[in-house]
Amino acid sequence: MNKKVNIALLVALSVVLTYCSNSKKDAEKAAEKKQELEEFVEEQFEYPIPTSFEVTKMLQDANASYDEAITNNADNVDKYETEWKKALNLGVYGADLSYSSTFDKKEESVAFLEASRKLIDELNITTAFNKSLATRIENNLENKDSLILIITESFYQTYNYLNQSGDEKTSLLVVSGSVIEGLYITSELIKASDYNADLMQVLAAQKDQVQKLTALMEKHAQDTNVKKVLPTLRYVGLFYDQLGESGEISQGQFEDVANSIAEMRNEIVG
């Protein structure tokens, strides 16, 4: 069974297995098979890393501020024409939406939501959840906890839809855009804070995200679009390897990796 199998097909198969059973024993076996199939789907398509909300929550806890200038202007969405740009910037806007929502920036959140919706439509990611996403978010702008849950579920739904459609590479590009934007926001806030130690720790804490994502991207290392971001992710991974157990980052180390992150991010959003 490969990853392109559709969850609806699996569920339908399990139902057939259940109803075609002629004995209690057969029914029990069918139920076990149904559970195995559902567990397979959950395992295969589970969102691979924590969402960008974890990063923005750490930034808030470190007493960082919201800086609109370091997010990707929502008006830029109209200039993304290639599929790889759309996928990566869907991830970027997802991270920006997490950032603005975490810091209770309602107007900015709505703008990033609209940009994300446009890219979701253009990438033909049609899920029932995404169709009602705007309404649900607009109805919960005053409730940050509910808003975070809704946006997080949207991340999961988008990732699952792409994987179930056999489009794992696109799903990983979306995740890459989110991770790179999280790294970029963190590094820009570090610069503005004159290398604040707490914010440096937020950057260090993103090590697992980068390593897990890089390992997933390596499976598609020969893909033209994956090649656009994988070298930078590898370089950032090497940066984390040099930190050791302490996780302490020197100013020199930071400046090297921050420049690479900024170059990649600017290529994505430019």
Phi, psi and omega per residue, in radians:
M1 nan 2.247 -3.119
N2 -1.850 3.075 -3.022
K3 -1.269 -0.181 -3.110
K4 -1.418 -0.128 -3.099
V5 -1.102 2.420 -3.074
N6 -1.534 2.384 -3.104
I7 -1.053 -0.591 3.127
A8 -1.112 -0.668 3.110
L9 -1.133 -0.691 -3.138
L10 -1.141 -0.759 3.134
V11 -1.127 -0.729 3.128
A12 -1.077 -0.726 3.122
L13 -1.082 -0.712 -3.130
S14 -1.141 -0.631 3.111
V15 -1.139 -0.752 3.114
V16 -1.066 -0.767 3.132
L17 -1.035 -0.714 -3.114
T18 -1.155 -0.830 -3.022
Y19 -1.366 -0.314 3.108
C20 -1.547 -0.027 -3.138
S21 -1.294 2.387 -3.098
N22 -1.841 0.093 -3.129
S23 -2.649 2.874 3.122
K24 -1.061 -0.678 -3.124
K25 -1.117 -0.755 3.120
D26 -1.114 -0.689 3.129
A27 -1.107 -0.690 3.125
E28 -1.136 -0.715 3.117
K29 -1.127 -0.690 3.128
A30 -1.126 -0.698 3.120
A31 -1.114 -0.698 3.105
E32 -1.116 -0.705 3.134
K33 -1.132 -0.717 3.114
K34 -1.032 -0.769 3.140
Q35 -1.133 -0.712 3.119
E36 -1.061 -0.752 -3.129
L37 -1.129 -0.754 -3.141
E38 -1.141 -0.704 3.126
E39 -1.144 -0.632 3.102
F40 -1.061 -0.813 -3.124
V41 -1.086 -0.801 -3.132
E42 -1.060 -0.709 -3.105
E43 -1.202 -0.739 -3.076
Q44 -1.209 -0.645 -2.977
F45 -1.944 0.273 3.122
E46 -1.138 2.361 3.129
Y47 -0.955 2.188 -2.869
P48 -1.278 -0.382 -3.083
I49 -2.478 2.888 3.042
P50 -1.022 2.581 3.136
T51 -1.291 2.996 -3.096
S52 -1.128 -0.255 3.096
F53 -1.103 -0.532 3.125
E54 -1.113 -0.716 3.124
V55 -1.157 -0.837 -3.083
T56 -1.186 -0.538 3.064
K57 -1.162 -0.709 3.088
M58 -1.102 -0.670 3.110
L59 -1.117 -0.750 3.114
Q60 -1.109 -0.746 3.130
D61 -1.123 -0.470 3.123
A62 -1.534 0.214 3.099
N63 1.131 0.545 3.033
A64 -1.288 2.908 3.129
S65 -1.989 2.968 3.081
Y66 -1.607 2.273 3.139
D67 -2.257 1.806 -3.090
E68 -1.068 -0.490 -3.057
A69 -1.143 -0.390 -3.103
I70 -1.671 0.043 3.048
T71 -1.604 2.908 3.107
N72 -1.491 2.086 -3.125
N73 -0.925 2.247 -3.107
A74 -1.066 -0.451 3.133
D75 -1.186 -0.312 3.141
N76 -1.188 -0.278 -3.016
V77 -0.992 -0.538 -3.077
D78 -1.221 -0.270 -3.079
K79 -1.664 -0.017 -3.130
Y80 -1.563 1.941 -3.014
E81 -1.925 -0.539 -3.120
T82 -1.497 2.709 -3.100
E83 -1.093 -0.689 -3.102
W84 -1.164 -0.639 3.092
K85 -1.164 -0.727 -3.141
K86 -1.111 -0.764 -3.114
A87 -1.144 -0.831 -3.118
L88 -1.130 -0.715 -3.117
N89 -1.317 -0.391 2.958
L90 -1.081 -0.706 3.064
G91 -1.163 -0.715 3.115
V92 -1.055 -0.848 -3.129
Y93 -1.167 -0.528 3.065
G94 -1.109 -0.725 3.090
A95 -1.180 -0.705 3.109
D96 -1.137 -0.632 3.085
L97 -1.146 -0.695 3.069
S98 -1.088 -0.768 -3.127
Y99 -1.081 -0.876 -3.108
S100 -1.172 -0.652 3.135
S101 -1.178 -0.722 3.135
T102 -1.049 -0.616 -3.114
F103 -1.723 0.312 3.026
D104 1.028 0.676 3.096
K105 -1.701 1.603 -2.981
K106 -1.210 -0.820 -3.113
E107 -1.069 -0.765 3.131
E108 -1.151 -0.666 3.132
S109 -1.064 -0.743 3.124
V110 -1.108 -0.703 -3.140
A111 -1.121 -0.774 3.128
F112 -1.185 -0.592 3.087
L113 -1.078 -0.805 -3.118
E114 -1.123 -0.690 3.093
A115 -1.110 -0.739 3.125
S116 -1.113 -0.736 3.138
R117 -1.069 -0.709 3.129
K118 -1.064 -0.776 -3.132
L119 -1.221 -0.640 3.075
I120 -1.054 -0.761 3.121
D121 -1.131 -0.764 -3.082
E122 -1.232 -0.446 3.067
L123 -1.536 0.050 3.117
N124 1.015 0.702 3.080
I125 -1.602 1.599 -3.027
T126 -1.849 1.699 3.025
T127 -2.115 2.676 3.123
A128 -1.026 -0.612 -3.126
F129 -1.143 -0.814 -3.096
N130 -1.135 -0.513 3.116
K131 -1.143 -0.542 -3.122
S132 -1.786 0.107 -3.019
L133 -1.044 -0.838 -3.076
A134 -1.049 -0.792 -3.125
T135 -1.096 -0.763 -3.114
R136 -1.116 -0.710 -3.136
I137 -1.209 -0.795 -3.133
E138 -1.081 -0.544 3.129
N139 -1.366 -0.169 -3.087
N140 -2.173 0.368 -3.123
L141 -1.098 -0.427 -3.128
E142 -1.579 -0.065 -3.113
N143 -2.119 1.625 -3.012
K144 -1.071 -0.699 -3.124
D145 -1.080 -0.783 3.108
S146 -1.145 -0.667 -3.130
L147 -1.080 -0.773 3.136
I148 -1.093 -0.729 3.117
L149 -1.106 -0.735 -3.124
I150 -1.127 -0.815 -3.120
I151 -1.162 -0.697 3.104
T152 -1.071 -0.735 3.116
E153 -1.115 -0.590 3.091
S154 -1.110 -0.698 3.059
F155 -0.992 -0.846 -3.108
Y156 -1.087 -0.790 -3.096
Q157 -1.090 -0.758 -3.140
T158 -1.117 -0.803 -3.139
Y159 -1.083 -0.787 -3.136
N160 -1.114 -0.742 -3.120
Y161 -1.046 -0.819 -3.119
L162 -1.116 -0.724 3.138
N163 -1.192 -0.727 3.128
Q164 -1.151 -0.415 3.110
S165 -1.538 0.076 3.136
G166 1.351 0.383 -3.072
D167 -1.996 1.011 -3.073
E168 -1.101 -0.648 -3.107
K169 -1.090 -0.720 3.106
T170 -1.150 -0.705 3.132
S171 -1.080 -0.654 3.138
L172 -1.262 -0.526 3.060
L173 -1.165 -0.695 3.085
V174 -1.061 -0.826 3.126
V175 -1.082 -0.700 3.134
S176 -1.063 -0.747 3.113
G177 -1.046 -0.691 3.128
S178 -1.160 -0.771 -3.128
V179 -1.147 -0.799 -3.126
I180 -1.104 -0.691 3.107
E181 -1.153 -0.658 3.087
G182 -1.089 -0.733 3.086
L183 -1.122 -0.716 -3.109
Y184 -1.159 -0.837 3.131
I185 -1.017 -0.781 -3.138
T186 -1.071 -0.818 -3.079
S187 -1.184 -0.626 3.106
E188 -1.191 -0.650 3.078
L189 -1.184 -0.574 3.081
I190 -1.114 -0.791 3.117
K191 -1.036 -0.784 -3.100
A192 -1.178 -0.433 -3.096
S193 -1.629 0.086 -3.083
D194 1.076 0.840 3.022
Y195 1.119 0.819 3.107
N196 -0.978 2.305 -3.047
A197 -1.135 -0.674 -3.140
D198 -1.138 -0.692 3.106
L199 -1.223 -0.575 3.040
M200 -1.049 -0.653 3.120
Q201 -1.197 -0.556 3.070
V202 -1.127 -0.698 3.085
L203 -1.132 -0.753 3.132
A204 -1.088 -0.597 -3.087
A205 -1.229 -0.193 -3.139
Q206 -1.533 0.161 -3.111
K207 -1.030 -0.845 -3.086
D208 -1.090 -0.695 3.117
Q209 -1.008 -0.859 -3.099
V210 -1.118 -0.771 -3.094
Q211 -1.150 -0.746 3.136
K212 -1.152 -0.753 -3.140
L213 -1.133 -0.754 -3.140
T214 -1.052 -0.738 3.130
A215 -1.071 -0.687 3.108
L216 -1.196 -0.698 -3.131
M217 -1.195 -0.511 -3.127
E218 -1.056 -0.460 3.127
K219 -1.144 -0.353 -3.113
H220 -2.122 0.593 -2.995
A221 -1.087 -0.384 -3.116
Q222 -1.574 -0.091 3.136
D223 -1.245 2.380 -3.068
T224 -1.018 -0.773 -3.098
N225 -1.304 -0.636 3.081
V226 -1.082 -0.631 -3.137
K227 -1.097 -0.335 -3.121
K228 -1.248 -0.431 -3.082
V229 -2.119 -0.387 -3.049
L230 -1.062 -0.737 3.125
P231 -0.998 -0.698 3.122
T232 -1.171 -0.724 3.110
L233 -1.092 -0.674 3.086
R234 -1.092 -0.752 -3.122
Y235 -1.125 -0.749 3.105
V236 -1.114 -0.629 3.079
G237 -1.075 -0.703 3.092
L238 -1.121 -0.680 3.073
F239 -0.997 -0.802 -3.138
Y240 -1.169 -0.623 3.125
D241 -1.073 -0.539 -3.103
Q242 -1.341 -0.254 -3.059
L243 -1.310 -0.472 -3.111
G244 1.280 -2.891 -3.067
E245 -1.229 -0.512 -3.051
S246 -1.215 -0.576 -3.102
G247 1.303 0.153 -3.137
E248 -1.326 2.418 -3.081
I249 -2.045 2.187 3.079
S250 -1.407 2.845 -3.135
Q251 -1.100 -0.669 3.128
G252 -1.118 -0.795 3.099
Q253 -1.041 -0.765 -3.123
F254 -1.080 -0.823 -3.072
E255 -1.084 -0.664 3.114
D256 -1.088 -0.874 -3.067
V257 -1.276 -0.608 3.137
A258 -1.092 -0.662 3.113
N259 -1.120 -0.728 3.132
S260 -1.160 -0.720 3.116
I261 -1.093 -0.771 -3.109
A262 -1.142 -0.697 3.129
E263 -1.097 -0.776 -3.136
M264 -1.174 -0.770 -3.116
R265 -1.112 -0.703 -3.133
N266 -1.193 -0.559 3.064
E267 -1.173 -0.636 -3.136
I268 -1.190 -0.832 -3.031
V269 -1.547 -0.260 -3.063
G270 -1.269 nan nan
